Amino acid sequence: MEKISQLVARLFLGQIFLFSGIFKISGYDGTQGYMDAMGVPGMLLPLVIVLEVGGGLAIIAGWQTKLVSIALAAFTVVAAAIFHNNFSDQMQMIMFMKNIAIAGGFILLVVYGAGGYSLDSRRSKS
């Protein structure tokens, strides 16, 4: 049961980044404009997409989980601070707290690793 719950946890954490990155591709101009409006250079969008899609897939597969989890936790906290810092808006406060909770999940992956059903586990057995 432990291995399956770890896989499900990685799937839940990874899918939000995978789909977010894919949606950014389909809405590229709008996302780039939003980033620029928030003071983040829109030219960074390709890096964000690579991090989200690649990082999401890596977490789901359990590949380089600890390293990718550190990167995605940091990215998520920075995104919360930049894009969800209007605490007088209840929705923005909720989005901020959601990002912090996601970062907490990644910290658990850093500490405990990907679990049994992962590429990391297969590599360590070889």
N, CA, C and O atoms as a GROMACS GRO file, in nm:
protein
  504
    1MET      N    1   0.082  -0.121   0.000
    1MET     CA    2   0.000   0.000   0.000
    1MET      C    3   0.086   0.126   0.000
    1MET      O    4   0.049   0.227  -0.059
    2GLU      N    5   0.201   0.120   0.067
    2GLU     CA    6   0.289   0.236   0.075
    2GLU      C    7   0.340   0.277  -0.063
    2GLU      O    8   0.342   0.396  -0.096
    3LYS      N    9   0.381   0.179  -0.143
    3LYS     CA   10   0.434   0.210  -0.276
    3LYS      C   11   0.327   0.274  -0.364
    3LYS      O   12   0.356   0.367  -0.440
    4ILE      N   13   0.205   0.224  -0.354
    4ILE     CA   14   0.097   0.280  -0.436
    4ILE      C   15   0.063   0.421  -0.390
    4ILE      O   16   0.040   0.508  -0.473
    5SER      N   17   0.060   0.445  -0.260
    5SER     CA   18   0.027   0.580  -0.212
    5SER      C   19   0.136   0.679  -0.251
    5SER      O   20   0.106   0.795  -0.279
    6GLN      N   21   0.262   0.636  -0.254
    6GLN     CA   22   0.370   0.725  -0.299
    6GLN      C   23   0.355   0.757  -0.448
    6GLN      O   24   0.376   0.871  -0.489
    7LEU      N   25   0.319   0.658  -0.528
    7LEU     CA   26   0.296   0.680  -0.670
    7LEU      C   27   0.180   0.776  -0.692
    7LEU      O   28   0.190   0.868  -0.774
    8VAL      N   29   0.071   0.757  -0.620
    8VAL     CA   30  -0.045   0.845  -0.632
    8VAL      C   31  -0.009   0.988  -0.590
    8VAL      O   32  -0.049   1.083  -0.656
    9ALA      N   33   0.067   1.002  -0.483
    9ALA     CA   34   0.110   1.135  -0.439
    9ALA      C   35   0.192   1.204  -0.546
    9ALA      O   36   0.173   1.322  -0.574
   10ARG      N   37   0.286   1.130  -0.608
   10ARG     CA   38   0.368   1.188  -0.715
   10ARG      C   39   0.281   1.225  -0.835
   10ARG      O   40   0.301   1.330  -0.897
   11LEU      N   41   0.184   1.141  -0.867
   11LEU     CA   42   0.094   1.170  -0.978
   11LEU      C   43   0.014   1.297  -0.950
   11LEU      O   44   0.000   1.382  -1.038
   12PHE      N   45  -0.037   1.311  -0.828
   12PHE     CA   46  -0.114   1.431  -0.792
   12PHE      C   47  -0.028   1.556  -0.799
   12PHE      O   48  -0.073   1.660  -0.848
   13LEU      N   49   0.096   1.548  -0.750
   13LEU     CA   50   0.184   1.666  -0.753
   13LEU      C   51   0.233   1.696  -0.894
   13LEU      O   52   0.237   1.812  -0.935
   14GLY      N   53   0.269   1.593  -0.968
   14GLY     CA   54   0.326   1.615  -1.101
   14GLY      C   55   0.227   1.662  -1.204
   14GLY      O   56   0.261   1.743  -1.290
   15GLN      N   57   0.104   1.614  -1.197
   15GLN     CA   58   0.007   1.647  -1.302
   15GLN      C   59  -0.026   1.795  -1.307
   15GLN      O   60  -0.050   1.849  -1.415
   16ILE      N   61  -0.027   1.863  -1.194
   16ILE     CA   62  -0.060   2.005  -1.195
   16ILE      C   63   0.044   2.085  -1.274
   16ILE      O   64   0.011   2.182  -1.341
   17PHE      N   65   0.170   2.042  -1.265
   17PHE     CA   66   0.276   2.111  -1.339
   17PHE      C   67   0.275   2.071  -1.485
   17PHE      O   68   0.294   2.155  -1.573
   18LEU      N   69   0.254   1.943  -1.513
   18LEU     CA   70   0.248   1.896  -1.650
   18LEU      C   71   0.139   1.970  -1.727
   18LEU      O   72   0.165   2.024  -1.834
   19PHE      N   73   0.017   1.972  -1.674
   19PHE     CA   74  -0.093   2.037  -1.744
   19PHE      C   75  -0.077   2.189  -1.748
   19PHE      O   76  -0.112   2.252  -1.848
   20SER      N   77  -0.024   2.247  -1.643
   20SER     CA   78  -0.001   2.391  -1.643
   20SER      C   79   0.096   2.431  -1.753
   20SER      O   80   0.074   2.530  -1.823
   21GLY      N   81   0.202   2.353  -1.769
   21GLY     CA   82   0.298   2.380  -1.876
   21GLY      C   83   0.236   2.365  -2.013
   21GLY      O   84   0.262   2.447  -2.102
   22ILE      N   85   0.155   2.262  -2.032
   22ILE     CA   86   0.088   2.240  -2.161
   22ILE      C   87  -0.008   2.354  -2.190
   22ILE      O   88  -0.014   2.402  -2.303
   23PHE      N   89  -0.083   2.398  -2.089
   23PHE     CA   90  -0.177   2.510  -2.109
   23PHE      C   91  -0.102   2.639  -2.141
   23PHE      O   92  -0.153   2.723  -2.216
   24LYS      N   93   0.017   2.656  -2.086
   24LYS     CA   94   0.096   2.775  -2.118
   24LYS      C   95   0.140   2.775  -2.264
   24LYS      O   96   0.151   2.880  -2.326
   25ILE      N   97   0.164   2.657  -2.319
   25ILE     CA   98   0.200   2.648  -2.462
   25ILE      C   99   0.082   2.692  -2.547
   25ILE      O  100   0.099   2.770  -2.641
   26SER      N  101  -0.037   2.641  -2.515
   26SER     CA  102  -0.154   2.675  -2.597
   26SER      C  103  -0.199   2.820  -2.577
   26SER      O  104  -0.263   2.877  -2.665
   27GLY      N  105  -0.166   2.879  -2.466
   27GLY     CA  106  -0.201   3.020  -2.440
   27GLY      C  107  -0.076   3.105  -2.425
   27GLY      O  108  -0.068   3.191  -2.338
   28TYR      N  109   0.021   3.079  -2.512
   28TYR     CA  110   0.155   3.138  -2.498
   28TYR      C  111   0.152   3.290  -2.489
   28TYR      O  112   0.208   3.348  -2.396
   29ASP      N  113   0.087   3.356  -2.586
   29ASP     CA  114   0.089   3.503  -2.588
   29ASP      C  115   0.024   3.563  -2.464
   29ASP      O  116   0.076   3.659  -2.407
   30GLY      N  117  -0.090   3.507  -2.422
   30GLY     CA  118  -0.157   3.558  -2.303
   30GLY      C  119  -0.073   3.539  -2.178
   30GLY      O  120  -0.066   3.628  -2.093
   31THR      N  121  -0.009   3.421  -2.166
   31THR     CA  122   0.075   3.395  -2.049
   31THR      C  123   0.195   3.488  -2.048
   31THR      O  124   0.232   3.542  -1.943
   32GLN      N  125   0.256   3.507  -2.164
   32GLN     CA  126   0.371   3.597  -2.173
   32GLN      C  127   0.333   3.740  -2.135
   32GLN      O  128   0.407   3.807  -2.064
   33GLY      N  129   0.217   3.784  -2.181
   33GLY     CA  130   0.168   3.917  -2.144
   33GLY      C  131   0.141   3.930  -1.996
   33GLY      O  132   0.172   4.033  -1.936
   34TYR      N  133   0.084   3.827  -1.936
   34TYR     CA  134   0.056   3.828  -1.793
   34TYR      C  135   0.186   3.834  -1.713
   34TYR      O  136   0.196   3.908  -1.615
   35MET      N  137   0.285   3.757  -1.756
   35MET     CA  138   0.415   3.760  -1.687
   35MET      C  139   0.474   3.902  -1.694
   35MET      O  140   0.519   3.956  -1.593
   36ASP      N  141   0.473   3.960  -1.813
   36ASP     CA  142   0.526   4.097  -1.829
   36ASP      C  143   0.451   4.196  -1.739
   36ASP      O  144   0.513   4.283  -1.678
   37ALA      N  145   0.318   4.182  -1.732
   37ALA     CA  146   0.238   4.273  -1.650
   37ALA      C  147   0.270   4.259  -1.501
   37ALA      O  148   0.254   4.354  -1.425
   38MET      N  149   0.315   4.140  -1.461
   38MET     CA  150   0.348   4.115  -1.320
   38MET      C  151   0.496   4.144  -1.290
   38MET      O  152   0.543   4.119  -1.179
   39GLY      N  153   0.568   4.196  -1.389
   39GLY     CA  154   0.708   4.232  -1.368
   39GLY      C  155   0.807   4.120  -1.391
   39GLY      O  156   0.924   4.134  -1.356
   40VAL      N  157   0.762   4.010  -1.449
   40VAL     CA  158   0.850   3.897  -1.481
   40VAL      C  159   0.872   3.898  -1.632
   40VAL      O  160   0.774   3.896  -1.707
   41PRO      N  161   0.996   3.900  -1.677
   41PRO     CA  162   1.020   3.904  -1.822
   41PRO      C  163   0.955   3.787  -1.894
   41PRO      O  164   0.981   3.671  -1.862
   42GLY      N  165   0.869   3.818  -1.992
   42GLY     CA  166   0.800   3.716  -2.068
   42GLY      C  167   0.893   3.624  -2.145
   42GLY      O  168   0.855   3.514  -2.184
   43MET      N  169   1.016   3.670  -2.167
   43MET     CA  170   1.112   3.586  -2.240
   43MET      C  171   1.153   3.463  -2.157
   43MET      O  172   1.216   3.371  -2.210
   44LEU      N  173   1.118   3.461  -2.028
   44LEU     CA  174   1.146   3.346  -1.943
   44LEU      C  175   1.043   3.234  -1.960
   44LEU      O  176   1.061   3.125  -1.905
   45LEU      N  177   0.937   3.261  -2.034
   45LEU     CA  178   0.829   3.163  -2.046
   45LEU      C  179   0.876   3.027  -2.100
   45LEU      O  180   0.832   2.925  -2.048
   46PRO      N  181   0.964   3.021  -2.200
   46PRO     CA  182   1.009   2.887  -2.244
   46PRO      C  183   1.076   2.807  -2.131
   46PRO      O  184   1.057   2.686  -2.122
   47LEU      N  185   1.151   2.874  -2.046
   47LEU     CA  186   1.213   2.805  -1.932
   47LEU      C  187   1.108   2.755  -1.833
   47LEU      O  188   1.120   2.646  -1.778
   48VAL      N  189   1.005   2.836  -1.812
   48VAL     CA  190   0.897   2.798  -1.722
   48VAL      C  191   0.826   2.674  -1.777
   48VAL      O  192   0.795   2.581  -1.703
   49ILE      N  193   0.800   2.674  -1.908
   49ILE     CA  194   0.731   2.560  -1.970
   49ILE      C  195   0.816   2.434  -1.958
   49ILE      O  196   0.764   2.328  -1.925
   50VAL      N  197   0.945   2.445  -1.985
   50VAL     CA  198   1.033   2.328  -1.974
   50VAL      C  199   1.035   2.277  -1.830
   50VAL      O  200   1.029   2.157  -1.807
   51LEU      N  201   1.044   2.369  -1.733
   51LEU     CA  202   1.045   2.328  -1.592
   51LEU      C  203   0.914   2.260  -1.555
   51LEU      O  204   0.915   2.156  -1.488
   52GLU      N  205   0.802   2.317  -1.596
   52GLU     CA  206   0.673   2.261  -1.557
   52GLU      C  207   0.646   2.126  -1.626
   52GLU      O  208   0.608   2.030  -1.559
   53VAL      N  209   0.664   2.120  -1.756
   53VAL     CA  210   0.636   1.995  -1.828
   53VAL      C  211   0.740   1.889  -1.791
   53VAL      O  212   0.704   1.777  -1.755
   54GLY      N  213   0.867   1.925  -1.800
   54GLY     CA  214   0.973   1.829  -1.768
   54GLY      C  215   0.971   1.789  -1.622
   54GLY      O  216   0.985   1.671  -1.590
   55GLY      N  217   0.954   1.887  -1.533
   55GLY     CA  218   0.949   1.857  -1.391
   55GLY      C  219   0.828   1.773  -1.354
   55GLY      O  220   0.838   1.681  -1.273
   56GLY      N  221   0.713   1.805  -1.413
   56GLY     CA  222   0.592   1.727  -1.386
   56GLY      C  223   0.608   1.582  -1.429
   56GLY      O  224   0.572   1.490  -1.355
   57LEU      N  225   0.664   1.561  -1.549
   57LEU     CA  226   0.688   1.424  -1.597
   57LEU      C  227   0.790   1.352  -1.510
   57LEU      O  228   0.773   1.233  -1.481
   58ALA      N  229   0.894   1.422  -1.468
   58ALA     CA  230   0.997   1.360  -1.384
   58ALA      C  231   0.939   1.317  -1.249
   58ALA      O  232   0.971   1.209  -1.199
   59ILE      N  233   0.855   1.400  -1.190
   59ILE     CA  234   0.793   1.366  -1.062
   59ILE      C  235   0.701   1.246  -1.078
   59ILE      O  236   0.704   1.154  -0.997
   60ILE      N  237   0.620   1.247  -1.183
   60ILE     CA  238   0.528   1.134  -1.206
   60ILE      C  239   0.605   1.005  -1.224
   60ILE      O  240   0.568   0.902  -1.168
   61ALA      N  241   0.714   1.010  -1.302
   61ALA     CA  242   0.794   0.890  -1.326
   61ALA      C  243   0.884   0.854  -1.208
   61ALA      O  244   0.932   0.742  -1.199
   62GLY      N  245   0.905   0.949  -1.118
   62GLY     CA  246   0.995   0.924  -1.006
   62GLY      C  247   1.140   0.924  -1.048
   62GLY      O  248   1.219   0.841  -1.002
   63TRP      N  249   1.176   1.015  -1.137
   63TRP     CA  250   1.313   1.026  -1.188
   63TRP      C  251   1.379   1.152  -1.131
   63TRP      O  252   1.326   1.262  -1.144
   64GLN      N  253   1.496   1.134  -1.069
   64GLN     CA  254   1.568   1.248  -1.007
   64GLN      C  255   1.473   1.325  -0.914
   64GLN      O  256   1.472   1.448  -0.912
   65THR      N  257   1.396   1.251  -0.839
   65THR     CA  258   1.285   1.307  -0.762
   65THR      C  259   1.330   1.413  -0.662
   65THR      O  260   1.267   1.518  -0.650
   66LYS      N  261   1.436   1.386  -0.590
   66LYS     CA  262   1.478   1.482  -0.487
   66LYS      C  263   1.523   1.613  -0.550
   66LYS      O  264   1.486   1.720  -0.503
   67LEU      N  265   1.603   1.606  -0.654
   67LEU     CA  266   1.653   1.726  -0.721
   67LEU      C  267   1.539   1.804  -0.786
   67LEU      O  268   1.530   1.926  -0.771
   68VAL      N  269   1.452   1.735  -0.858
   68VAL     CA  270   1.339   1.801  -0.924
   68VAL      C  271   1.244   1.860  -0.820
   68VAL      O  272   1.188   1.967  -0.841
   69SER      N  273   1.226   1.791  -0.709
   69SER     CA  274   1.138   1.842  -0.603
   69SER      C  275   1.190   1.971  -0.542
   69SER      O  276   1.112   2.061  -0.511
   70ILE      N  277   1.320   1.981  -0.526
   70ILE     CA  278   1.379   2.106  -0.476
   70ILE      C  279   1.351   2.219  -0.573
   70ILE      O  280   1.309   2.328  -0.534
   71ALA      N  281   1.373   2.192  -0.702
   71ALA     CA  282   1.351   2.295  -0.804
   71ALA      C  283   1.204   2.338  -0.809
   71ALA      O  284   1.174   2.457  -0.814
   72LEU      N  285   1.113   2.241  -0.808
   72LEU     CA  286   0.972   2.276  -0.817
   72LEU      C  287   0.920   2.340  -0.689
   72LEU      O  288   0.831   2.426  -0.695
   73ALA      N  289   0.971   2.301  -0.574
   73ALA     CA  290   0.931   2.367  -0.449
   73ALA      C  291   0.972   2.514  -0.451
   73ALA      O  292   0.893   2.602  -0.417
   74ALA      N  293   1.097   2.540  -0.491
   74ALA     CA  294   1.145   2.678  -0.498
   74ALA      C  295   1.063   2.758  -0.600
   74ALA      O  296   1.022   2.871  -0.572
   75PHE      N  297   1.041   2.700  -0.717
   75PHE     CA  298   0.963   2.765  -0.822
   75PHE      C  299   0.822   2.799  -0.771
   75PHE      O  300   0.771   2.908  -0.797
   76THR      N  301   0.762   2.707  -0.700
   76THR     CA  302   0.625   2.725  -0.651
   76THR      C  303   0.616   2.836  -0.546
   76THR      O  304   0.520   2.914  -0.546
   77VAL      N  305   0.714   2.843  -0.458
   77VAL     CA  306   0.715   2.949  -0.356
   77VAL      C  307   0.738   3.085  -0.422
   77VAL      O  308   0.673   3.183  -0.387
   78VAL      N  309   0.831   3.091  -0.516
   78VAL     CA  310   0.857   3.217  -0.587
   78VAL      C  311   0.733   3.260  -0.665
   78VAL      O  312   0.696   3.378  -0.662
   79ALA      N  313   0.668   3.166  -0.734
   79ALA     CA  314   0.545   3.198  -0.808
   79ALA      C  315   0.437   3.250  -0.713
   79ALA      O  316   0.365   3.344  -0.747
   80ALA      N  317   0.424   3.190  -0.596
   80ALA     CA  318   0.326   3.237  -0.498
   80ALA      C  319   0.356   3.380  -0.458
   80ALA      O  320   0.265   3.464  -0.452
   81ALA      N  321   0.482   3.408  -0.430
   81ALA     CA  322   0.520   3.543  -0.384
   81ALA      C  323   0.499   3.648  -0.493
   81ALA      O  324   0.462   3.761  -0.463
   82ILE      N  325   0.521   3.611  -0.618
   82ILE     CA  326   0.509   3.709  -0.727
   82ILE      C  327   0.365   3.724  -0.774
   82ILE      O  328   0.316   3.836  -0.791
   83PHE      N  329   0.297   3.613  -0.796
   83PHE     CA  330   0.167   3.617  -0.863
   83PHE      C  331   0.047   3.613  -0.770
   83PHE      O  332  -0.064   3.644  -0.812
   84HIS      N  333   0.066   3.576  -0.645
   84HIS     CA  334  -0.049   3.562  -0.554
   84HIS      C  335  -0.024   3.636  -0.422
   84HIS      O  336  -0.050   3.582  -0.315
   85ASN      N  337   0.025   3.758  -0.431
   85ASN     CA  338   0.063   3.833  -0.311
   85ASN      C  339  -0.039   3.937  -0.267
   85ASN      O  340  -0.014   4.012  -0.173
   86ASN      N  341  -0.153   3.942  -0.333
   86ASN     CA  342  -0.258   4.037  -0.294
   86ASN      C  343  -0.349   3.970  -0.189
   86ASN      O  344  -0.452   3.911  -0.223
   87PHE      N  345  -0.309   3.978  -0.063
   87PHE     CA  346  -0.380   3.906   0.042
   87PHE      C  347  -0.514   3.969   0.078
   87PHE      O  348  -0.590   3.909   0.154
   88SER      N  349  -0.544   4.086   0.026
   88SER     CA  350  -0.677   4.143   0.048
   88SER      C  351  -0.781   4.076  -0.043
   88SER      O  352  -0.901   4.090  -0.020
   89ASP      N  353  -0.736   4.005  -0.144
   89ASP     CA  354  -0.823   3.928  -0.234
   89ASP      C  355  -0.824   3.783  -0.185
   89ASP      O  356  -0.721   3.715  -0.189
   90GLN      N  357  -0.939   3.737  -0.139
   90GLN     CA  358  -0.948   3.604  -0.080
   90GLN      C  359  -0.901   3.495  -0.176
   90GLN      O  360  -0.836   3.399  -0.134
   91MET      N  361  -0.933   3.507  -0.305
   91MET     CA  362  -0.892   3.406  -0.402
   91MET      C  363  -0.739   3.402  -0.415
   91MET      O  364  -0.680   3.295  -0.425
   92GLN      N  365  -0.676   3.517  -0.414
   92GLN     CA  366  -0.530   3.522  -0.422
   92GLN      C  367  -0.466   3.463  -0.296
   92GLN      O  368  -0.362   3.398  -0.304
   93MET      N  369  -0.527   3.485  -0.183
   93MET     CA  370  -0.478   3.425  -0.057
   93MET      C  371  -0.487   3.273  -0.064
   93MET      O  372  -0.395   3.203  -0.023
   94ILE      N  373  -0.599   3.223  -0.116
   94ILE     CA  374  -0.616   3.078  -0.130
   94ILE      C  375  -0.512   3.023  -0.228
   94ILE      O  376  -0.453   2.919  -0.202
   95MET      N  377  -0.489   3.091  -0.339
   95MET     CA  378  -0.390   3.047  -0.437
   95MET      C  379  -0.249   3.047  -0.376
   95MET      O  380  -0.169   2.957  -0.401
   96PHE      N  381  -0.221   3.149  -0.296
   96PHE     CA  382  -0.091   3.154  -0.227
   96PHE      C  383  -0.075   3.033  -0.135
   96PHE      O  384   0.028   2.966  -0.137
   97MET      N  385  -0.177   3.007  -0.054
   97MET     CA  386  -0.169   2.894   0.040
   97MET      C  387  -0.162   2.761  -0.034
   97MET      O  388  -0.094   2.669   0.011
   98LYS      N  389  -0.231   2.749  -0.149
   98LYS     CA  390  -0.222   2.628  -0.231
   98LYS      C  391  -0.079   2.605  -0.276
   98LYS      O  392  -0.028   2.493  -0.270
   99ASN      N  393  -0.014   2.711  -0.322
   99ASN     CA  394   0.126   2.698  -0.365
   99ASN      C  395   0.217   2.655  -0.250
   99ASN      O  396   0.306   2.572  -0.268
  100ILE      N  397   0.194   2.712  -0.133
  100ILE     CA  398   0.275   2.676  -0.017
  100ILE      C  399   0.252   2.529   0.020
  100ILE      O  400   0.346   2.459   0.056
  101ALA      N  401   0.127   2.483   0.011
  101ALA     CA  402   0.097   2.342   0.040
  101ALA      C  403   0.165   2.250  -0.061
  101ALA      O  404   0.217   2.145  -0.023
  102ILE      N  405   0.164   2.288  -0.188
  102ILE     CA  406   0.232   2.208  -0.291
  102ILE      C  407   0.381   2.201  -0.261
  102ILE      O  408   0.442   2.094  -0.270
  103ALA      N  409   0.440   2.314  -0.224
  103ALA     CA  410   0.582   2.314  -0.188
  103ALA      C  411   0.608   2.220  -0.071
  103ALA      O  412   0.711   2.153  -0.067
  104GLY      N  413   0.516   2.214   0.023
  104GLY     CA  414   0.529   2.121   0.135
  104GLY      C  415   0.530   1.977   0.089
  104GLY      O  416   0.607   1.895   0.140
  105GLY      N  417   0.447   1.943  -0.008
  105GLY     CA  418   0.449   1.809  -0.065
  105GLY      C  419   0.583   1.777  -0.129
  105GLY      O  420   0.633   1.666  -0.116
  106PHE      N  421   0.640   1.874  -0.199
  106PHE     CA  422   0.771   1.852  -0.260
  106PHE      C  423   0.881   1.835  -0.155
  106PHE      O  424   0.973   1.756  -0.174
  107ILE      N  425   0.870   1.908  -0.044
  107ILE     CA  426   0.968   1.890   0.064
  107ILE      C  427   0.962   1.748   0.118
  107ILE      O  428   1.066   1.689   0.150
  108LEU      N  429   0.843   1.692   0.128
  108LEU     CA  430   0.831   1.552   0.171
  108LEU      C  431   0.899   1.458   0.072
  108LEU      O  432   0.962   1.361   0.112
  109LEU      N  433   0.886   1.487  -0.058
  109LEU     CA  434   0.956   1.405  -0.158
  109LEU      C  435   1.107   1.419  -0.146
  109LEU      O  436   1.180   1.322  -0.167
  110VAL      N  437   1.154   1.537  -0.112
  110VAL     CA  438   1.298   1.556  -0.092
  110VAL      C  439   1.345   1.469   0.025
  110VAL      O  440   1.449   1.404   0.016
  111VAL      N  441   1.269   1.468   0.132
  111VAL     CA  442   1.308   1.394   0.252
  111VAL      C  443   1.295   1.243   0.232
  111VAL      O  444   1.387   1.168   0.267
  112TYR      N  445   1.183   1.196   0.176
  112TYR     CA  446   1.153   1.054   0.172
  112TYR      C  447   1.178   0.988   0.037
  112TYR      O  448   1.179   0.865   0.027
  113GLY      N  449   1.198   1.068  -0.067
  113GLY     CA  450   1.224   1.010  -0.199
  113GLY      C  451   1.096   0.971  -0.271
  113GLY      O  452   0.985   0.996  -0.224
  114ALA      N  453   1.115   0.910  -0.387
  114ALA     CA  454   1.004   0.880  -0.477
  114ALA      C  455   0.923   0.758  -0.438
  114ALA      O  456   0.805   0.749  -0.473
  115GLY      N  457   0.982   0.666  -0.366
  115GLY     CA  458   0.911   0.544  -0.329
  115GLY      C  459   0.943   0.430  -0.423
  115GLY      O  460   1.025   0.443  -0.515
  116GLY      N  461   0.877   0.318  -0.399
  116GLY     CA  462   0.909   0.194  -0.468
  116GLY      C  463   0.878   0.191  -0.616
  116GLY      O  464   0.959   0.141  -0.695
  117TYR      N  465   0.764   0.245  -0.658
  117TYR     CA  466   0.727   0.243  -0.798
  117TYR      C  467   0.779   0.370  -0.865
  117TYR      O  468   0.704   0.463  -0.892
  118SER      N  469   0.910   0.372  -0.891
  118SER     CA  470   0.972   0.490  -0.949
  118SER      C  471   1.098   0.451  -1.024
  118SER      O  472   1.157   0.346  -1.000
  119LEU      N  473   1.140   0.538  -1.114
  119LEU     CA  474   1.266   0.516  -1.183
  119LEU      C  475   1.383   0.527  -1.086
  119LEU      O  476   1.483   0.456  -1.101
  120ASP      N  477   1.372   0.614  -0.987
  120ASP     CA  478   1.478   0.625  -0.886
  120ASP      C  479   1.498   0.493  -0.814
  120ASP      O  480   1.612   0.452  -0.790
  121SER      N  481   1.389   0.426  -0.780
  121SER     CA  482   1.397   0.299  -0.710
  121SER      C  483   1.459   0.192  -0.798
  121SER      O  484   1.540   0.112  -0.751
  122ARG      N  485   1.422   0.188  -0.923
  122ARG     CA  486   1.479   0.089  -1.018
  122ARG      C  487   1.628   0.112  -1.035
  122ARG      O  488   1.706   0.017  -1.041
  123ARG      N  489   1.667   0.240  -1.042
  123ARG     CA  490   1.809   0.272  -1.060
  123ARG      C  491   1.891   0.232  -0.938
  123ARG      O  492   2.004   0.185  -0.952
  124SER      N  493   1.836   0.251  -0.820
  124SER     CA  494   1.911   0.218  -0.698
  124SER      C  495   1.927   0.068  -0.680
  124SER      O  496   2.020   0.024  -0.612
  125LYS      N  497   1.838  -0.012  -0.739
  125LYS     CA  498   1.847  -0.158  -0.729
  125LYS      C  499   1.948  -0.217  -0.829
  125LYS      O  500   1.997  -0.328  -0.811
  126SER      N  501   1.979  -0.139  -0.935
  126SER     CA  502   2.071  -0.190  -1.037
  126SER      C  503   2.215  -0.182  -0.995
  126SER      O  504   2.303  -0.222  -1.070
   0.00000   0.00000   0.00000
